[in-house]
């Protein structure tokens, strides 16, 4: 397990190092007030100031988009797959306007000067825009950014991207990831030190992807905190997963997941819920469940005890107190 975690962090270091190289070599185009209709960015580009997006923007293969700290990107609300779309493939794209990354995106804000991605509507709602869709792309970084009112704010389709220290709120889903067979490589999308709250759903992963999800605050999301859907072996540690509709949903995970050292408590329906088709036991040892009585803990989880067609959730060695260092600490 240590090797898997170190690989995730090593990828983060490699991507961060690439930023310095880009700053020295990019032939960039900068703007303090930029309006973009449907367009393809074929060359290295820098965004700063205020950006208004009125149609799909694609970062082409071989190009890098660098977004400077403090930049505010507002996306016009447009529904469905209309003429503002560059690609109408509904398998790998979302309704509404997207920022599609086939090259690279480096959106690295600062703790006190975040980059903002949001809706341009006066009265915004979740799903006003599609999201940042990183598609068959490596060496991306999204750090100290704020995302709101997207369909799926950041999604990796066979993407290598570090998502860290970001704030996700009022999106349909905060982040998603899956593998694309034709890409030739799998998603590497560690989720580290993010605040994910008041979305429809928090973190969704599937399609064989194997994320590292660590030190996140995942709370008050309407439907779920984490949804593992036909994913691979994920490492989910040191998160606070509280006050969501369901804390963790597990569907057809064959190779298991490492769900340990988290605080998983006070979720409205269940803390952990196995869905129909989950026939493989779930290792959920060493978590804090908000209490210590095993019967009470299992009453708030959904597994074989409630539906004999399901597998078991193993809660042995449950923590006796909240896990120190979990969440954003």
C-alpha positions in Angstrom: 0.0 0.0 0.0 2.9 2.4 0.7 4.1 2.0 -2.9 0.7 3.0 -4.2 0.5 6.1 -2.0 4.1 7.1 -2.9 3.3 6.7 -6.6 0.4 9.2 -6.2 2.6 11.7 -4.4 5.5 11.2 -6.9 3.2 12.0 -9.8 2.2 15.3 -7.9 5.9 16.3 -7.5 6.7 15.6 -11.2 3.7 17.7 -12.4 4.6 20.6 -10.1 8.2 20.6 -11.4 6.9 20.9 -15.0 5.3 24.3 -14.1 8.7 26.0 -13.8 9.8 24.6 -17.2 6.6 25.9 -18.8 7.1 29.4 -17.4 10.5 29.6 -18.9 9.6 28.4 -22.4 6.0 29.2 -23.1 5.1 31.5 -26.0 2.0 32.8 -24.2 -1.0 34.9 -24.9 -2.2 36.9 -21.9 -5.4 38.9 -21.3 -6.9 40.8 -18.3 -10.4 40.7 -19.8 -11.0 38.0 -22.4 -14.2 36.8 -24.0 -14.0 33.4 -25.8 -16.6 31.8 -28.1 -16.2 28.2 -29.2 -12.5 27.9 -29.9 -9.4 25.6 -29.9 -6.2 26.8 -28.2 -3.6 25.4 -30.5 -0.6 27.2 -28.8 0.6 27.6 -25.2 -1.7 30.2 -23.5 -1.8 32.1 -20.3 -5.1 33.2 -18.7 -5.2 35.9 -16.1 -7.7 38.5 -14.9 -11.3 37.9 -16.0 -12.3 35.3 -18.6 -15.8 34.9 -20.0 -16.4 31.7 -21.9 -19.4 31.5 -24.3 -18.7 28.2 -26.1 -16.5 25.1 -25.6 -12.8 25.8 -25.2 -10.4 23.0 -26.1 -6.7 22.9 -25.2 -5.3 21.0 -28.2 -2.7 18.2 -27.9 0.7 19.7 -27.6 -0.5 23.0 -26.1 -0.5 24.0 -22.4 -3.0 26.3 -20.7 -1.5 28.1 -17.7 -4.1 29.8 -15.4 -2.6 32.4 -13.1 -3.5 32.9 -9.4 -6.6 35.2 -8.9 -8.0 34.5 -12.4 -11.8 34.3 -12.5 -13.3 32.2 -15.2 -17.1 32.6 -15.7 -18.9 30.3 -18.1 -22.2 31.2 -19.8 -25.1 28.9 -19.1 -26.1 26.9 -22.2 -28.0 23.7 -22.1 -27.5 20.3 -23.8 -25.3 19.7 -26.8 -26.0 22.7 -29.0 -23.9 24.5 -31.7 -21.7 25.9 -28.9 -20.2 22.4 -28.5 -16.9 21.3 -30.1 -17.7 17.6 -29.6 -21.2 16.0 -29.1 -19.9 12.6 -28.0 -22.0 12.1 -24.9 -19.9 9.2 -23.6 -16.9 11.4 -22.8 -18.4 14.9 -22.7 -21.0 16.7 -20.6 -23.9 19.0 -21.5 -23.3 22.7 -21.3 -20.0 24.5 -22.1 -16.8 22.6 -21.2 -13.1 23.4 -20.9 -11.7 20.3 -22.7 -8.1 19.6 -22.1 -6.3 17.3 -24.6 -3.0 19.0 -24.1 -2.2 20.2 -20.5 -3.7 22.5 -17.9 -1.8 24.0 -15.1 -4.2 25.9 -12.9 -2.2 26.6 -9.8 -3.6 29.3 -7.5 -2.4 30.3 -4.1 -3.9 29.8 -0.6 -5.0 33.4 -0.4 -5.5 34.0 -4.1 -7.4 31.1 -5.6 -8.4 30.6 -9.2 -12.2 30.6 -9.6 -14.2 28.5 -12.1 -17.9 29.4 -11.9 -21.2 30.2 -13.7 -21.8 33.6 -15.4 -25.5 33.5 -14.5 -26.9 36.1 -12.1 -28.8 33.3 -10.3 -26.6 30.3 -10.8 -27.5 26.6 -10.3 -25.6 23.3 -10.4 -25.1 22.2 -13.9 -25.0 25.7 -15.5 -21.8 24.6 -17.3 -20.2 21.3 -18.1 -16.8 21.3 -16.2 -13.1 21.0 -16.8 -12.8 17.8 -18.8 -9.3 16.4 -18.9 -9.3 13.9 -21.8 -6.4 11.4 -22.4 -3.9 13.9 -21.1 -0.9 13.8 -18.8 1.0 16.1 -16.5 -1.8 18.4 -15.3 -2.3 20.2 -12.0 -5.3 21.8 -10.4 -4.4 23.4 -7.1 -5.9 26.1 -4.9 -8.9 26.5 -7.2 -12.6 27.0 -6.5 -15.3 25.3 -8.6 -19.0 26.0 -8.5 -22.2 25.4 -10.5 -20.7 22.8 -12.9 -22.2 19.5 -14.1 -19.0 17.7 -13.1 -16.5 20.3 -12.0 -13.3 18.3 -12.8 -13.4 15.0 -14.6 -10.5 12.9 -15.7 -11.0 10.6 -18.7 -7.7 8.6 -18.7 -6.1 11.7 -17.2 -3.0 12.3 -15.1 -3.9 15.2 -12.9 -3.3 16.2 -9.3 -6.3 17.9 -7.7 -5.3 19.4 -4.4 -6.3 22.2 -1.9 -9.4 23.0 -4.0 -12.9 24.0 -2.9 -15.9 22.4 -4.6 -19.4 23.6 -3.9 -22.8 23.7 -5.6 -21.8 21.4 -8.4 -23.8 18.4 -9.7 -20.7 16.3 -8.9 -17.4 17.7 -7.6 -15.0 15.3 -9.4 -15.2 12.2 -11.5 -12.7 9.9 -13.2 -12.7 6.8 -15.4 -10.4 5.0 -17.8 -10.8 5.0 -21.5 -9.7 1.7 -23.2 -8.5 3.4 -26.3 -6.3 5.8 -24.4 -3.6 3.3 -23.8 -3.0 4.5 -20.2 -5.1 4.6 -17.0 -6.2 7.6 -14.9 -3.8 8.8 -12.2 -5.9 11.4 -10.3 -4.9 11.8 -6.7 -7.4 13.9 -4.6 -5.6 15.6 -1.8 -6.6 18.2 0.8 -9.8 19.3 -0.9 -13.0 20.8 0.7 -16.0 19.2 -1.1 -19.3 20.4 0.3 -22.9 21.2 -0.7 -22.7 19.4 -4.1 -25.1 16.9 -5.4 -22.3 14.3 -5.1 -18.7 14.5 -4.0 -16.1 12.1 -5.6 -17.2 9.7 -8.3 -14.8 7.1 -9.7 -15.3 4.2 -12.0 -14.3 2.5 -15.2 -11.4 0.7 -13.5 -9.7 3.9 -12.2 -7.7 3.5 -8.9 -7.5 6.9 -7.2 -5.7 8.0 -4.0 -8.2 10.0 -2.0 -6.6 11.4 1.1 -7.0 14.3 3.6 -10.3 15.7 2.1 -13.2 17.3 3.9 -16.3 15.7 2.3 -19.5 16.9 3.9 -23.1 18.0 3.3 -23.3 16.6 -0.3 -26.9 15.7 -1.1 -26.5 12.2 -2.5 -23.1 10.9 -1.6 -19.6 11.7 -0.4 -17.7 9.0 -2.4 -19.2 6.8 -5.1 -17.1 3.8 -6.2 -18.6 2.5 -9.4 -16.9 -0.4 -11.1 -13.6 1.1 -10.1 -10.3 -0.6 -9.3 -8.3 -0.8 -6.1 -8.5 2.7 -4.5 -6.8 4.0 -1.4 -9.2 6.1 0.7 -7.5 7.3 3.9 -7.6 10.2 6.4 -10.8 11.8 5.1 -13.7 13.3 7.0 -16.8 11.9 5.4 -19.8 13.4 7.3 -23.3 14.7 6.9 -23.8 13.5 3.3 -26.8 11.6 1.9 -24.7 8.5 1.9 -21.1 8.6 3.0 -19.6 5.9 0.7 -21.4 4.0 -2.0 -19.9 0.9 -3.4 -21.0 -0.8 -6.6 -19.4 -3.8 -8.3 -15.9 -3.3 -6.9 -14.2 -6.6 -7.5 -10.6 -5.9 -6.3 -11.7 -4.0 -3.1 -10.5 -0.7 -1.7 -8.5 0.4 1.2 -11.0 2.3 3.3 -9.2 3.0 6.5 -8.3 5.7 9.0 -11.2 7.9 8.0 -13.9 9.6 10.1 -17.2 8.3 8.6 -20.1 9.4 10.7 -23.5 11.2 10.8 -24.3 10.6 7.1 -28.1 10.8 6.6 -29.0 7.4 5.0 -26.0 5.2 5.5 -22.3 5.7 6.4 -21.3 3.0 3.9 -23.8 1.4 1.5 -23.2 -1.6 -0.8 -25.5 -1.6 -3.8 -27.0 -4.5 -5.6 -24.3 -6.4 -7.4 -21.6 -5.9 -4.8 -20.6 -9.5 -4.1 -17.1 -8.8 -2.8 -16.5 -8.0 0.9 -15.4 -4.5 1.8 -12.4 -3.9 4.1 -13.5 -0.9 6.2 -11.3 -1.5 9.3 -9.8 1.1 11.5 -12.3 3.9 10.8 -14.1 6.1 13.3 -17.9 5.7 13.0 -19.0 8.3 15.5 -19.6 5.6 18.2 -18.0 2.4 19.4 -21.0 -0.1 19.7 -20.6 -2.6 16.9 -24.4 -3.2 16.5 -25.1 0.5 16.3 -22.3 1.0 13.8 -23.7 -1.8 11.5 -27.2 -0.4 11.8 -25.9 2.7 9.9 -24.2 0.6 7.2 -25.9 -1.4 4.4 -24.5 -4.8 3.7 -25.4 -8.6 3.9 -27.0 -8.1 7.3 -29.8 -6.1 5.6 -29.7 -7.8 2.2 -28.5 -11.4 1.9 -27.5 -10.9 -1.8 -24.8 -8.4 -0.8 -21.3 -8.9 0.6 -20.1 -7.9 4.1 -18.6 -4.7 5.4 -15.7 -5.5 7.7 -15.7 -2.9 10.5 -13.4 -4.9 12.9 -10.7 -2.9 14.8 -12.9 0.2 14.6 -11.3 3.3 16.0 -12.2 4.2 19.6 -12.0 7.9 18.9 -11.9 10.3 15.9 -8.9 9.7 13.7 -6.3 12.4 14.3 -4.9 14.1 11.3 -7.9 13.3 9.1 -9.4 15.9 6.8 -7.6 19.1 6.1 -5.4 18.9 9.2 
